[in-house]
Amino acid sequence: MVFMSLEFTGKIPFSEVLIHPVIQTPDGKRMSKSKGNAINPLEMIDKYGADANRFWYFSVGIMGNQDVRFPGTKGKDGTWESSTLEQYRRFSNKLWNAVNFVKQNLESEKKYDANFNLNDILDKLSNKNLTIADRWILSCYGQLLSGLSESFKAHKFSNVADELHGFIWFSFCDWYIEIAKRQLAEPSLKEQTQEILFYIVEGITRALHPIMPFITEEIWQLLPVKNKSKFLLLEKYPQGDAKDLNDSFRNDSLKFSYIVQVTSSIRNQRQTLNLPWTKEIEVKLFNEDDFEKNALIGSMSYIEFLTKSKVTMLSKFELVKPSTGFLISKTRGIIPLAPISDVVDIDSMLINYNKKKAQYEKDVQSCKTKLDNPNFVNNAAPEKVEEVKNQVKELENQIKTIDEQVGLLR
């Protein structure tokens, strides 16, 4: 191609060549029709969808090793299955459901401007009284666009896939959409929440289009965009820089990121206790750090809504028994179990904690036996030895946490 271009045009046809890794079978062999180990992509498309397949191939990228093993197994019936492709099929479904939620909650006859960079969105929302959750998701969106720009410049396509997947699944779907359900019910917040939902859905649709063109084109045709192009391919790629956000945005983003951690811990405790979401719980929080304490007080309604709980900030820490708890940064959380004793089996919890502790202690002893072996310490790679040492520390921390939990139950 280079020689032909030079011969007939006198120009070099391209300045960069991107080489995709070789996709091997799961056991590391080249795919071959004669050997019968080749994977028919049409079968994978029928099973998981073209976009899910494209997303995985894109996520492999062009950096690192040249050989990549296909993440799947061959069943007894001779067909291939892949939990990785299934994950990306579910990602497609999650995106589609999120878009449907947004469309259903927009004004039925209203058309919205497409905004091609973060500053356009900030200008549109400049006269709104944005909540801390609004500022957080817009900050996350700005960070996403900054990361995508840098990753594309460096040809780090695996980073692009990871950044898009993380933002859409975690930040937008798992958190902001849940928060939006509450904000949409408040007349003073409804319009700005609708606009933010639309701007982000419209932006991530364009951002995903090079990777997942089929579902994004379908979404684009459904979005109420003013003066939109006939095909999404003709639109600009979203641009933005998190540096354009002011200090107020950054500060609120840090606060709400912390609220997400605390909320996740309370949710995890609910899951551990196997509590139904129809059962409200009581949560007591104690924190002497001004930044974290102000974040908790300012976002109390979000925490209560997202965890189905009644939250109290303690001026002085009080240990309640029986209870379960957690520690996030400098926040100590306690969930009294007496009010929910009708649905919590404390004896069963103690048995499970003791089983986990016994397993952790066994694993610690196994690691220490390795470290006491001169052959392992002297012959193993230094990073491997360090990995085992770190494993011991982590396991001992887990044992300490279990001891604290057991102490609260008794």
C-alpha positions as a Markdown table, in Angstrom:
| # | Residue | x | y | z |
|---|---|---|---|---|
| 1 | Met | 0.0 | 0.0 | 0.0 |
| 2 | Val | 2.8 | 2.4 | 0.8 |
| 3 | Phe | 4.7 | 1.6 | -2.4 |
| 4 | Met | 1.6 | 1.9 | -4.6 |
| 5 | Ser | 0.6 | 5.2 | -3.0 |
| 6 | Leu | 4.1 | 6.6 | -3.5 |
| 7 | Glu | 4.2 | 5.4 | -7.1 |
| 8 | Phe | 0.8 | 6.9 | -8.1 |
| 9 | Thr | 0.3 | 9.8 | -5.8 |
| 10 | Gly | 3.8 | 10.6 | -4.5 |
| 11 | Lys | 2.3 | 10.6 | -0.9 |
| 12 | Ile | 2.6 | 8.4 | 2.1 |
| 13 | Pro | -0.9 | 6.9 | 2.6 |
| 14 | Phe | -0.8 | 6.8 | 6.4 |
| 15 | Ser | 1.6 | 7.8 | 9.2 |
| 16 | Glu | 0.4 | 5.3 | 11.9 |
| 17 | Val | -0.4 | 1.6 | 11.8 |
| 18 | Leu | -2.4 | 0.0 | 14.6 |
| 19 | Ile | -1.9 | -3.8 | 14.9 |
| 20 | His | -4.6 | -5.7 | 16.7 |
| 21 | Pro | -3.6 | -8.7 | 18.9 |
| 22 | Val | -4.1 | -12.2 | 17.5 |
| 23 | Ile | -7.2 | -13.7 | 19.1 |
| 24 | Gln | -6.4 | -17.3 | 20.1 |
| 25 | Thr | -8.5 | -20.1 | 21.4 |
| 26 | Pro | -9.0 | -20.3 | 25.2 |
| 27 | Asp | -6.2 | -22.8 | 25.5 |
| 28 | Gly | -3.7 | -20.5 | 23.6 |
| 29 | Lys | -3.8 | -22.0 | 20.1 |
| 30 | Arg | -4.4 | -20.5 | 16.8 |
| 31 | Met | -7.9 | -20.9 | 15.5 |
| 32 | Ser | -8.1 | -23.2 | 12.5 |
| 33 | Lys | -11.1 | -24.5 | 10.6 |
| 34 | Ser | -9.2 | -27.7 | 9.8 |
| 35 | Lys | -8.6 | -28.3 | 13.5 |
| 36 | Gly | -12.2 | -27.5 | 14.3 |
| 37 | Asn | -11.3 | -24.9 | 17.0 |
| 38 | Ala | -12.3 | -21.8 | 15.1 |
| 39 | Ile | -15.1 | -19.6 | 16.5 |
| 40 | Asn | -17.8 | -18.5 | 14.2 |
| 41 | Pro | -18.4 | -14.8 | 14.9 |
| 42 | Leu | -21.9 | -15.0 | 13.4 |
| 43 | Glu | -22.9 | -17.5 | 16.2 |
| 44 | Met | -21.5 | -15.1 | 18.8 |
| 45 | Ile | -23.4 | -12.3 | 17.3 |
| 46 | Asp | -26.6 | -14.3 | 17.3 |
| 47 | Lys | -26.1 | -15.2 | 20.9 |
| 48 | Tyr | -24.8 | -11.9 | 22.4 |
| 49 | Gly | -25.3 | -9.2 | 19.8 |
| 50 | Ala | -23.0 | -7.5 | 17.4 |
| 51 | Asp | -22.4 | -4.5 | 19.8 |
| 52 | Ala | -21.4 | -6.8 | 22.7 |
| 53 | Asn | -18.8 | -8.6 | 20.4 |
| 54 | Arg | -17.5 | -5.3 | 19.2 |
| 55 | Phe | -17.1 | -3.9 | 22.7 |
| 56 | Trp | -15.0 | -6.8 | 23.8 |
| 57 | Tyr | -12.7 | -6.7 | 20.7 |
| 58 | Phe | -12.3 | -2.9 | 21.2 |
| 59 | Ser | -11.5 | -3.4 | 24.9 |
| 60 | Val | -8.6 | -5.7 | 24.0 |
| 61 | Gly | -6.9 | -2.7 | 22.5 |
| 62 | Ile | -3.6 | -2.7 | 20.6 |
| 63 | Met | -1.2 | -2.3 | 23.5 |
| 64 | Gly | 0.7 | -5.1 | 25.4 |
| 65 | Asn | 0.9 | -8.7 | 24.4 |
| 66 | Gln | 0.1 | -9.6 | 20.8 |
| 67 | Asp | -1.8 | -12.8 | 21.7 |
| 68 | Val | -5.2 | -12.6 | 23.4 |
| 69 | Arg | -7.2 | -15.7 | 24.4 |
| 70 | Phe | -10.9 | -15.7 | 23.6 |
| 71 | Pro | -12.8 | -15.6 | 26.9 |
| 72 | Gly | -15.1 | -18.5 | 26.4 |
| 73 | Thr | -15.7 | -22.2 | 26.7 |
| 74 | Lys | -17.1 | -24.8 | 24.3 |
| 75 | Gly | -20.1 | -26.7 | 25.5 |
| 76 | Lys | -21.0 | -30.3 | 25.0 |
| 77 | Asp | -23.3 | -29.4 | 22.2 |
| 78 | Gly | -20.3 | -27.9 | 20.3 |
| 79 | Thr | -21.4 | -24.2 | 20.7 |
| 80 | Trp | -19.3 | -21.5 | 22.3 |
| 81 | Glu | -20.3 | -19.6 | 25.4 |
| 82 | Ser | -18.6 | -16.5 | 27.0 |
| 83 | Ser | -19.4 | -14.9 | 30.3 |
| 84 | Thr | -17.4 | -11.8 | 29.1 |
| 85 | Leu | -19.6 | -11.4 | 26.1 |
| 86 | Glu | -22.7 | -12.0 | 28.3 |
| 87 | Gln | -21.5 | -9.2 | 30.5 |
| 88 | Tyr | -21.3 | -6.8 | 27.6 |
| 89 | Arg | -24.7 | -8.0 | 26.4 |
| 90 | Arg | -26.1 | -7.0 | 29.8 |
| 91 | Phe | -24.3 | -3.7 | 29.5 |
| 92 | Ser | -26.2 | -3.1 | 26.3 |
| 93 | Asn | -29.5 | -3.9 | 28.0 |
| 94 | Lys | -28.6 | -1.6 | 30.9 |
| 95 | Leu | -27.9 | 1.2 | 28.6 |
| 96 | Trp | -31.1 | 0.6 | 26.7 |
| 97 | Asn | -33.1 | 0.6 | 29.9 |
| 98 | Ala | -31.4 | 3.8 | 31.1 |
| 99 | Val | -32.3 | 5.5 | 27.9 |
| 100 | Asn | -35.9 | 4.3 | 28.2 |
| 101 | Phe | -36.1 | 5.7 | 31.7 |
| 102 | Val | -34.8 | 9.1 | 30.6 |
| 103 | Lys | -37.2 | 9.3 | 27.6 |
| 104 | Gln | -40.2 | 8.4 | 29.7 |
| 105 | Asn | -39.3 | 11.2 | 32.2 |
| 106 | Leu | -38.7 | 14.0 | 29.6 |
| 107 | Glu | -41.4 | 16.4 | 28.5 |
| 108 | Ser | -43.3 | 14.6 | 25.8 |
| 109 | Glu | -43.4 | 17.4 | 23.1 |
| 110 | Lys | -40.1 | 19.1 | 24.0 |
| 111 | Lys | -37.0 | 19.0 | 21.8 |
| 112 | Tyr | -33.5 | 19.5 | 23.4 |
| 113 | Asp | -30.4 | 21.0 | 22.0 |
| 114 | Ala | -27.5 | 18.6 | 21.4 |
| 115 | Asn | -24.4 | 19.8 | 23.3 |
| 116 | Phe | -21.1 | 18.8 | 21.9 |
| 117 | Asn | -18.9 | 19.8 | 24.8 |
| 118 | Leu | -19.0 | 20.1 | 28.6 |
| 119 | Asn | -19.0 | 23.9 | 28.5 |
| 120 | Asp | -22.2 | 24.0 | 26.5 |
| 121 | Ile | -23.9 | 22.0 | 29.2 |
| 122 | Leu | -22.5 | 24.1 | 32.0 |
| 123 | Asp | -23.7 | 27.3 | 30.2 |
| 124 | Lys | -27.2 | 25.8 | 29.7 |
| 125 | Leu | -27.4 | 25.0 | 33.4 |
| 126 | Ser | -25.7 | 28.1 | 34.7 |
| 127 | Asn | -29.0 | 29.6 | 36.1 |
| 128 | Lys | -30.1 | 26.4 | 37.8 |
| 129 | Asn | -29.8 | 25.7 | 41.5 |
| 130 | Leu | -27.8 | 22.4 | 41.0 |
| 131 | Thr | -27.8 | 19.8 | 43.8 |
| 132 | Ile | -24.7 | 18.2 | 45.1 |
| 133 | Ala | -25.7 | 15.1 | 43.1 |
| 134 | Asp | -26.1 | 17.1 | 39.9 |
| 135 | Arg | -22.6 | 18.6 | 40.4 |
| 136 | Trp | -21.1 | 15.2 | 41.1 |
| 137 | Ile | -22.5 | 13.5 | 38.0 |
| 138 | Leu | -21.4 | 16.5 | 35.8 |
| 139 | Ser | -18.0 | 16.3 | 37.3 |
| 140 | Cys | -17.8 | 12.6 | 36.6 |
| 141 | Tyr | -19.0 | 13.3 | 33.1 |
| 142 | Gly | -16.3 | 16.0 | 32.6 |
| 143 | Gln | -13.6 | 13.5 | 33.9 |
| 144 | Leu | -15.0 | 10.9 | 31.5 |
| 145 | Leu | -14.6 | 13.2 | 28.5 |
| 146 | Ser | -11.1 | 14.3 | 29.5 |
| 147 | Gly | -10.1 | 10.7 | 29.9 |
| 148 | Leu | -11.6 | 9.6 | 26.6 |
| 149 | Ser | -9.7 | 12.4 | 24.8 |
| 150 | Glu | -6.4 | 11.5 | 26.3 |
| 151 | Ser | -6.9 | 7.7 | 25.8 |
| 152 | Phe | -7.8 | 8.2 | 22.1 |
| 153 | Lys | -4.7 | 10.3 | 21.5 |
| 154 | Ala | -2.5 | 7.6 | 23.0 |
| 155 | His | -4.4 | 4.8 | 21.2 |
| 156 | Lys | -5.3 | 3.3 | 24.6 |
| 157 | Phe | -8.6 | 1.8 | 23.4 |
| 158 | Ser | -8.8 | -0.6 | 26.4 |
| 159 | Asn | -8.9 | 2.5 | 28.6 |
| 160 | Val | -11.6 | 4.1 | 26.5 |
| 161 | Ala | -13.8 | 0.9 | 26.9 |
| 162 | Asp | -13.1 | 0.8 | 30.7 |
| 163 | Glu | -13.9 | 4.5 | 31.2 |
| 164 | Leu | -17.2 | 4.3 | 29.3 |
| 165 | His | -18.3 | 1.1 | 30.9 |
| 166 | Gly | -17.5 | 2.4 | 34.4 |
| 167 | Phe | -19.2 | 5.7 | 34.0 |
| 168 | Ile | -22.3 | 4.4 | 32.3 |
| 169 | Trp | -22.8 | 1.4 | 34.5 |
| 170 | Phe | -21.7 | 2.7 | 37.9 |
| 171 | Ser | -21.9 | 6.5 | 38.0 |
| 172 | Phe | -24.9 | 7.1 | 35.7 |
| 173 | Cys | -27.1 | 4.0 | 35.9 |
| 174 | Asp | -26.4 | 2.7 | 39.4 |
| 175 | Trp | -26.3 | 6.1 | 41.2 |
| 176 | Tyr | -27.5 | 9.2 | 39.3 |
| 177 | Ile | -30.6 | 7.6 | 37.8 |
| 178 | Glu | -31.6 | 6.3 | 41.2 |
| 179 | Ile | -31.1 | 9.8 | 42.6 |
| 180 | Ala | -33.0 | 11.3 | 39.7 |
| 181 | Lys | -36.1 | 9.3 | 40.6 |
| 182 | Arg | -36.2 | 11.3 | 43.8 |
| 183 | Gln | -35.4 | 14.7 | 42.2 |
| 184 | Leu | -37.9 | 14.3 | 39.4 |
| 185 | Ala | -40.6 | 14.0 | 42.1 |
| 186 | Glu | -39.7 | 17.5 | 43.4 |
| 187 | Pro | -41.2 | 20.3 | 41.2 |
| 188 | Ser | -38.2 | 22.7 | 41.9 |
| 189 | Leu | -35.7 | 20.1 | 40.7 |
| 190 | Lys | -37.6 | 18.4 | 37.9 |
| 191 | Glu | -36.6 | 20.5 | 34.9 |
| 192 | Gln | -32.9 | 20.6 | 35.7 |
| 193 | Thr | -32.8 | 16.9 | 36.4 |
| 194 | Gln | -34.5 | 16.2 | 33.1 |
| 195 | Glu | -31.9 | 18.4 | 31.3 |
| 196 | Ile | -29.0 | 16.7 | 33.0 |
| 197 | Leu | -30.4 | 13.2 | 32.2 |
| 198 | Phe | -30.8 | 14.2 | 28.6 |
| 199 | Tyr | -27.4 | 15.8 | 28.1 |
| 200 | Ile | -25.6 | 12.8 | 29.6 |
| 201 | Val | -27.6 | 10.2 | 27.6 |
| 202 | Glu | -27.1 | 12.2 | 24.4 |
| 203 | Gly | -23.4 | 12.6 | 25.1 |
| 204 | Ile | -22.7 | 9.0 | 26.0 |
| 205 | Thr | -24.6 | 7.9 | 22.9 |
| 206 | Arg | -22.2 | 9.8 | 20.7 |
| 207 | Ala | -19.2 | 8.7 | 22.8 |
| 208 | Leu | -20.1 | 5.0 | 22.4 |
| 209 | His | -21.0 | 5.1 | 18.7 |
| 210 | Pro | -17.5 | 4.1 | 17.4 |
| 211 | Ile | -17.6 | 1.0 | 19.6 |
| 212 | Met | -21.3 | 0.1 | 19.6 |
| 213 | Pro | -22.8 | 1.6 | 16.4 |
| 214 | Phe | -26.0 | -0.4 | 16.2 |
| 215 | Ile | -27.6 | 0.3 | 19.6 |
| 216 | Thr | -26.4 | 3.9 | 19.6 |
| 217 | Glu | -27.9 | 4.6 | 16.2 |
| 218 | Glu | -31.2 | 3.2 | 17.4 |
| 219 | Ile | -31.0 | 5.3 | 20.5 |
| 220 | Trp | -30.1 | 8.4 | 18.5 |
| 221 | Gln | -33.2 | 8.0 | 16.3 |
| 222 | Leu | -35.3 | 7.9 | 19.4 |
| 223 | Leu | -33.8 | 10.9 | 21.3 |
| 224 | Pro | -35.7 | 14.2 | 21.0 |
| 225 | Val | -32.8 | 16.3 | 19.7 |
| 226 | Lys | -33.3 | 19.6 | 17.8 |
| 227 | Asn | -32.0 | 19.7 | 14.3 |
| 228 | Lys | -30.2 | 16.4 | 14.5 |
| 229 | Ser | -28.4 | 14.8 | 11.7 |
| 230 | Lys | -30.1 | 11.9 | 9.8 |
| 231 | Phe | -27.4 | 9.5 | 11.1 |
| 232 | Leu | -25.4 | 9.6 | 14.3 |
| 233 | Leu | -22.2 | 9.1 | 12.3 |
| 234 | Leu | -22.5 | 12.7 | 11.1 |
| 235 | Glu | -22.5 | 14.2 | 14.5 |
| 236 | Lys | -19.4 | 15.5 | 16.4 |
| 237 | Tyr | -17.7 | 13.4 | 19.1 |
| 238 | Pro | -18.4 | 14.9 | 22.6 |
| 239 | Gln | -15.6 | 17.1 | 24.0 |
| 240 | Gly | -14.9 | 18.3 | 27.5 |
| 241 | Asp | -12.2 | 18.9 | 30.1 |
| 242 | Ala | -12.7 | 18.4 | 33.8 |
| 243 | Lys | -10.3 | 21.4 | 34.3 |
| 244 | Asp | -13.1 | 23.6 | 33.1 |
| 245 | Leu | -15.1 | 22.8 | 36.3 |
| 246 | Asn | -14.9 | 25.4 | 39.0 |
| 247 | Asp | -13.8 | 24.8 | 42.6 |
| 248 | Ser | -17.4 | 24.6 | 43.8 |
| 249 | Phe | -18.0 | 21.6 | 41.4 |
| 250 | Arg | -14.8 | 19.9 | 42.5 |
| 251 | Asn | -15.6 | 20.3 | 46.2 |
| 252 | Asp | -19.2 | 19.0 | 45.8 |
| 253 | Ser | -17.9 | 16.1 | 43.7 |
| 254 | Leu | -15.5 | 15.1 | 46.4 |
| 255 | Lys | -18.2 | 15.3 | 49.0 |
| 256 | Phe | -20.7 | 13.2 | 47.0 |
| 257 | Ser | -18.0 | 10.6 | 46.1 |
| 258 | Tyr | -17.7 | 10.2 | 49.8 |
| 259 | Ile | -21.4 | 9.9 | 50.2 |
| 260 | Val | -21.4 | 7.1 | 47.6 |
| 261 | Gln | -18.9 | 5.2 | 49.7 |
| 262 | Val | -21.0 | 5.6 | 52.9 |
| 263 | Thr | -24.2 | 4.7 | 51.1 |
| 264 | Ser | -22.6 | 1.6 | 49.6 |
| 265 | Ser | -21.4 | 0.4 | 53.0 |
| 266 | Ile | -25.0 | 0.7 | 54.4 |
| 267 | Arg | -26.4 | -1.1 | 51.4 |
| 268 | Asn | -23.7 | -3.9 | 51.9 |
| 269 | Gln | -24.8 | -4.2 | 55.5 |
| 270 | Arg | -28.4 | -4.6 | 54.4 |
| 271 | Gln | -27.4 | -7.3 | 52.0 |
| 272 | Thr | -25.3 | -9.1 | 54.6 |
| 273 | Leu | -28.3 | -9.0 | 57.0 |
| 274 | Asn | -30.6 | -10.2 | 54.1 |
| 275 | Leu | -33.0 | -7.4 | 54.9 |
| 276 | Pro | -36.0 | -6.8 | 52.6 |
| 277 | Trp | -36.2 | -3.3 | 51.1 |
| 278 | Thr | -39.6 | -2.9 | 52.6 |
| 279 | Lys | -38.0 | -2.9 | 56.1 |
| 280 | Glu | -36.6 | 0.5 | 57.1 |
| 281 | Ile | -33.5 | 0.4 | 59.3 |
| 282 | Glu | -31.9 | 2.8 | 61.7 |
| 283 | Val | -28.4 | 4.1 | 61.1 |
| 284 | Lys | -26.2 | 6.1 | 63.5 |
| 285 | Leu | -23.2 | 7.9 | 62.1 |
| 286 | Phe | -20.4 | 9.5 | 64.0 |
| 287 | Asn | -17.6 | 11.7 | 62.5 |
| 288 | Glu | -15.4 | 14.5 | 63.9 |
| 289 | Asp | -13.9 | 15.6 | 60.6 |
| 290 | Asp | -15.6 | 18.8 | 59.4 |
| 291 | Phe | -15.4 | 18.1 | 55.7 |
| 292 | Glu | -16.9 | 14.6 | 55.9 |
| 293 | Lys | -19.4 | 15.6 | 58.6 |
| 294 | Asn | -20.7 | 18.5 | 56.5 |
| 295 | Ala | -21.0 | 16.2 | 53.5 |
| 296 | Leu | -23.0 | 13.7 | 55.5 |
| 297 | Ile | -25.3 | 16.3 | 57.0 |
| 298 | Gly | -25.9 | 18.0 | 53.6 |
| 299 | Ser | -26.7 | 14.7 | 51.9 |
| 300 | Met | -28.7 | 13.0 | 54.6 |
| 301 | Ser | -31.9 | 12.9 | 52.5 |
| 302 | Tyr | -30.0 | 11.1 | 49.7 |
| 303 | Ile | -28.5 | 8.5 | 52.1 |
| 304 | Glu | -31.9 | 7.8 | 53.6 |
| 305 | Phe | -33.6 | 7.5 | 50.2 |
| 306 | Leu | -31.0 | 5.2 | 48.7 |
| 307 | Thr | -30.7 | 2.9 | 51.7 |
| 308 | Lys | -34.3 | 2.9 | 53.0 |
| 309 | Ser | -33.1 | 4.1 | 56.4 |
| 310 | Lys | -33.5 | 6.7 | 59.1 |
| 311 | Val | -30.1 | 8.3 | 59.7 |
| 312 | Thr | -28.9 | 10.1 | 62.9 |
| 313 | Met | -25.7 | 12.0 | 63.3 |
| 314 | Leu | -24.2 | 11.4 | 66.8 |
| 315 | Ser | -22.5 | 14.3 | 68.6 |
| 316 | Lys | -20.8 | 11.6 | 70.8 |
| 317 | Phe | -20.1 | 8.0 | 69.8 |
| 318 | Glu | -22.3 | 5.5 | 71.5 |
| 319 | Leu | -21.7 | 1.8 | 71.2 |
| 320 | Val | -25.0 | -0.1 | 70.8 |
| 321 | Lys | -25.4 | -3.9 | 71.3 |
| 322 | Pro | -26.4 | -5.9 | 69.4 |
| 323 | Ser | -25.5 | -4.1 | 66.2 |
| 324 | Thr | -23.5 | -4.3 | 63.1 |
| 325 | Gly | -21.3 | -1.5 | 61.7 |
| 326 | Phe | -18.7 | -0.2 | 59.3 |
| 327 | Leu | -15.9 | 2.3 | 59.1 |
| 328 | Ile | -15.4 | 4.5 | 56.0 |
| 329 | Ser | -12.5 | 6.9 | 56.2 |
| 330 | Lys | -13.3 | 8.8 | 59.5 |
| 331 | Thr | -17.0 | 7.9 | 59.6 |
| 332 | Arg | -18.1 | 5.2 | 62.1 |
| 333 | Gly | -21.5 | 3.7 | 61.2 |
| 334 | Ile | -23.7 | 1.6 | 63.6 |
| 335 | Ile | -26.9 | -0.2 | 62.7 |
| 336 | Pro | -28.8 | -1.3 | 65.8 |
| 337 | Leu | -30.3 | -4.8 | 65.4 |
| 338 | Ala | -32.8 | -4.8 | 68.3 |
| 339 | Pro | -35.4 | -2.9 | 66.2 |
| 340 | Ile | -35.1 | -5.4 | 63.4 |
| 341 | Ser | -34.6 | -8.5 | 65.5 |
| 342 | Asp | -37.7 | -10.1 | 63.9 |
| 343 | Val | -35.9 | -10.5 | 60.6 |
| 344 | Val | -32.2 | -10.8 | 61.7 |
| 345 | Asp | -30.8 | -14.1 | 63.0 |
| 346 | Ile | -27.9 | -13.1 | 65.2 |
| 347 | Asp | -26.8 | -16.6 | 66.0 |
| 348 | Ser | -26.5 | -17.4 | 62.3 |
| 349 | Met | -24.5 | -14.3 | 61.8 |
| 350 | Leu | -22.1 | -15.3 | 64.6 |
| 351 | Ile | -21.7 | -18.7 | 63.0 |
| 352 | Asn | -20.9 | -17.2 | 59.6 |
| 353 | Tyr | -18.4 | -14.7 | 61.0 |
| 354 | Asn | -16.6 | -17.5 | 62.9 |
| 355 | Lys | -16.4 | -19.6 | 59.7 |
| 356 | Lys | -14.9 | -16.7 | 57.8 |
| 357 | Lys | -12.4 | -16.0 | 60.6 |
| 358 | Ala | -11.3 | -19.7 | 60.7 |
| 359 | Gln | -10.7 | -19.6 | 56.9 |
| 360 | Tyr | -8.8 | -16.4 | 57.1 |
| 361 | Glu | -6.6 | -17.7 | 59.9 |
| 362 | Lys | -5.9 | -20.8 | 57.8 |
| 363 | Asp | -4.9 | -18.6 | 54.9 |
| 364 | Val | -2.7 | -16.5 | 57.1 |
| 365 | Gln | -0.9 | -19.6 | 58.4 |
| 366 | Ser | -0.4 | -20.8 | 54.8 |
| 367 | Cys | 1.1 | -17.5 | 53.7 |
| 368 | Lys | 3.4 | -17.4 | 56.8 |
| 369 | Thr | 4.6 | -20.9 | 56.1 |
| 370 | Lys | 5.7 | -19.7 | 52.7 |
| 371 | Leu | 7.5 | -16.7 | 54.1 |
| 372 | Asp | 9.3 | -18.9 | 56.7 |
| 373 | Asn | 10.6 | -21.1 | 53.8 |
| 374 | Pro | 14.1 | -19.9 | 52.8 |
| 375 | Asn | 13.7 | -21.6 | 49.4 |
| 376 | Phe | 10.6 | -19.4 | 48.6 |
| 377 | Val | 12.0 | -16.2 | 49.9 |
| 378 | Asn | 15.4 | -16.6 | 48.2 |
| 379 | Asn | 14.2 | -18.0 | 44.8 |
| 380 | Ala | 10.8 | -16.4 | 44.2 |
| 381 | Ala | 10.6 | -13.1 | 42.4 |
| 382 | Pro | 10.7 | -10.1 | 44.8 |
| 383 | Glu | 7.3 | -8.9 | 43.8 |
| 384 | Lys | 5.8 | -12.4 | 44.5 |
| 385 | Val | 7.3 | -12.3 | 48.0 |
| 386 | Glu | 5.9 | -8.8 | 48.5 |
| 387 | Glu | 2.5 | -10.0 | 47.3 |
| 388 | Val | 2.4 | -12.7 | 49.9 |
| 389 | Lys | 3.4 | -10.2 | 52.6 |
| 390 | Asn | 0.6 | -7.9 | 51.6 |
| 391 | Gln | -1.8 | -10.8 | 51.5 |
| 392 | Val | -1.0 | -11.5 | 55.2 |
| 393 | Lys | -1.7 | -7.9 | 56.1 |
| 394 | Glu | -5.0 | -7.9 | 54.3 |
| 395 | Leu | -6.1 | -11.2 | 55.9 |
| 396 | Glu | -5.1 | -9.9 | 59.3 |
| 397 | Asn | -7.2 | -6.8 | 58.7 |
| 398 | Gln | -10.1 | -8.9 | 57.7 |
| 399 | Ile | -9.8 | -10.9 | 60.9 |
| 400 | Lys | -9.6 | -7.7 | 63.0 |
| 401 | Thr | -12.8 | -6.5 | 61.2 |
| 402 | Ile | -14.6 | -9.7 | 62.0 |
| 403 | Asp | -13.5 | -9.5 | 65.7 |
| 404 | Glu | -15.0 | -6.0 | 65.8 |
| 405 | Gln | -18.3 | -7.2 | 64.2 |
| 406 | Val | -18.6 | -10.1 | 66.6 |
| 407 | Gly | -17.9 | -7.7 | 69.5 |
| 408 | Leu | -20.9 | -5.6 | 68.4 |
| 409 | Leu | -23.2 | -8.6 | 68.1 |
| 410 | Arg | -22.5 | -10.0 | 71.6 |
